[in-house]
Amino acid sequence: MMHASSSAGAPSHKHAAGFPWHHVIGFALSIILTFLALWMVQAHVARASGLLALILVLAALQIGIQLFFFMHVTESPGPKYHVIALSLGIIFTFAVVGGAVWIMTFGGTLAY
């Protein structure tokens, strides 16, 4: 008879015994990037198009911080299939967004 506390077949997770500095650093970096974006908008550090580009760069950095500090993208012991799938998803996202911007910029006046 198996007990309910048996861990047969359960995935093993490594937990650090100390303070979670990794998470604190990730959280601090996320807060810093958020307040930096807020400051840039309120201080009008650039024109609208330049400000948009700067905020998009900060957003990309924020995504990276979230993935590596909180979602532990590179910490699995097995093959890195999830990293490949995530990379492919990012490529598809940029292709769709880039295509939509291209169409809205250059092809919106012609009726076919």
ZIGIZI-V831825 format. One record per helix or strand. SS is the DSSP state (hx for helix, st for strand). FROM is the first residue (numbers start at 1). LEN is the number of residues. If there is no record, write none. Layout:
SS,FROM,LEN ; SS,FROM,LEN
This chain:
hx,21,22 ; hx,48,23 ; hx,81,26
